Amino acid sequence: MQKSGCGKGSGVDRSRRATTISLKKKLKDKMAVQGQGRSQIMDALAEIQERHEAVRDVERKLLELQQIFLNIAVLVNAQGDMLDNIETQVSSAVNHVQQGNKGLITAKKHQKNSRK
């Protein structure tokens, strides 16, 4: 049973169709906007992931650099010990040379005195 004035081609029917068409268009437009938004979100996500990987790569390289500096610190410390040892040996050699020179001077005096 159909109400009067609501039949096909009536004013109510035309109004209903116009409203339905308008609502369908609005829905399609909103879906298109939502699709663009999703695309933008996916692009932003991809960029964030790329930046995250770049940051992780920098972090790995910084850890490698830290290890290099630690190795250098160990080498510098070892070289410092070697330099201290060399300095001690040089100082000892200087003392021995000075004592040797004194001994030579004394020997020269004894030799000179024995020739007279």
KASUL-V488916 format. One record per residue. RES is the residue in one letter. PSI is psi in degrees with one decimal (NA if undefined). OMEGA is omega in radians with two decimals (NA if undefined). D_FIRST is the distance of its C-alpha to the first C-alpha in Angstrom with 1 decimal. Layout:
RES/PSI/OMEGA/D_FIRST ; RES/PSI/OMEGA/D_FIRST
This chain:
M/129.0/-3.07/0.0 ; Q/141.8/3.12/3.8 ; K/152.4/3.13/6.7 ; S/140.9/3.13/9.4 ; G/4.0/-3.13/12.3 ; C/9.1/-3.08/10.8 ; G/174.5/-3.11/10.6 ; K/130.0/3.13/13.4 ; G/-6.8/-3.14/16.7 ; S/169.9/3.14/15.8 ; G/-40.2/3.13/18.2 ; V/-42.9/-3.14/16.0 ; D/-45.2/3.13/15.5 ; R/-41.3/3.12/19.2 ; S/-42.4/3.13/20.2 ; R/-43.9/3.13/18.2 ; R/-43.1/3.13/19.9 ; A/-41.6/3.11/23.2 ; T/-43.9/3.14/23.1 ; T/-45.8/3.13/22.3 ; I/-43.8/3.14/25.2 ; S/-43.7/3.13/27.4 ; L/-38.7/3.10/26.8 ; K/-42.6/3.14/27.5 ; K/-44.3/3.12/30.7 ; K/-40.6/3.13/31.8 ; L/-44.1/3.11/31.2 ; K/-42.3/3.12/33.3 ; D/-45.1/3.13/35.9 ; K/-38.3/3.12/36.2 ; M/-37.8/3.11/36.5 ; A/-44.3/3.11/39.2 ; V/-42.6/3.13/41.1 ; Q/-39.0/3.10/40.8 ; G/-41.7/3.09/42.1 ; Q/-41.0/3.11/45.0 ; G/-41.8/3.11/45.7 ; R/-41.8/3.12/45.8 ; S/-42.9/3.11/48.2 ; Q/-40.0/3.12/50.4 ; I/-43.0/3.14/50.4 ; M/-40.2/3.09/51.5 ; D/-43.9/3.13/54.2 ; A/-40.7/3.11/55.4 ; L/-43.8/3.12/55.5 ; A/-41.7/3.13/57.5 ; E/-41.2/3.11/59.9 ; I/-42.8/3.13/60.3 ; Q/-40.1/3.12/61.1 ; E/-43.7/3.12/63.6 ; R/-38.9/3.12/65.3 ; H/-43.9/3.11/65.3 ; E/-39.1/3.12/67.1 ; A/-41.5/3.11/69.6 ; V/-42.1/3.12/70.3 ; R/-37.5/3.11/70.9 ; D/-43.2/3.09/73.2 ; V/-41.1/3.13/75.1 ; E/-44.0/3.11/75.4 ; R/-43.2/-3.13/76.8 ; K/-36.7/3.09/79.3 ; L/-38.0/3.09/80.3 ; L/-40.1/3.08/81.0 ; E/-42.5/3.13/83.1 ; L/-40.1/3.10/85.0 ; Q/-43.4/3.13/85.5 ; Q/-39.5/3.10/87.1 ; I/-45.1/3.13/89.3 ; F/-37.3/3.08/90.5 ; L/-42.1/3.10/91.2 ; N/-42.2/3.12/93.2 ; I/-40.8/3.13/95.1 ; A/-41.3/3.11/95.9 ; V/-44.3/3.14/97.4 ; L/-42.9/3.13/99.5 ; V/-41.3/3.11/100.7 ; N/-45.1/3.13/101.7 ; A/-40.8/3.12/103.5 ; Q/-34.3/3.08/105.2 ; G/-43.0/3.09/106.2 ; D/-41.9/3.12/107.9 ; M/-41.9/3.13/109.7 ; L/-39.9/3.09/110.8 ; D/-43.1/3.13/112.1 ; N/-43.6/3.12/114.0 ; I/-43.5/3.13/115.4 ; E/-42.6/3.10/116.4 ; T/-44.3/-3.13/118.3 ; Q/-40.7/3.12/120.0 ; V/-43.8/3.12/121.0 ; S/-42.7/3.10/122.4 ; S/-41.8/3.13/124.3 ; A/-39.7/3.11/125.6 ; V/-45.1/3.12/126.8 ; N/-43.8/3.14/128.7 ; H/-41.0/3.13/130.3 ; V/-42.7/3.12/131.2 ; Q/-43.0/3.10/132.8 ; Q/-39.0/3.10/134.7 ; G/-42.4/3.11/135.8 ; N/-43.7/3.11/137.0 ; K/-41.8/3.11/139.0 ; G/-40.4/3.12/140.5 ; L/-41.3/3.12/141.4 ; I/-44.2/3.12/143.0 ; T/-43.3/-3.14/145.0 ; A/-39.6/3.14/146.0 ; K/-40.6/3.12/147.1 ; K/-43.1/3.14/149.3 ; H/-39.8/-3.14/150.8 ; Q/-43.1/-3.12/151.5 ; K/-42.2/-3.13/153.1 ; N/-32.6/-3.12/155.2 ; S/-22.2/3.14/156.3 ; R/-18.5/-3.06/157.6 ; K/NA/NA/160.0
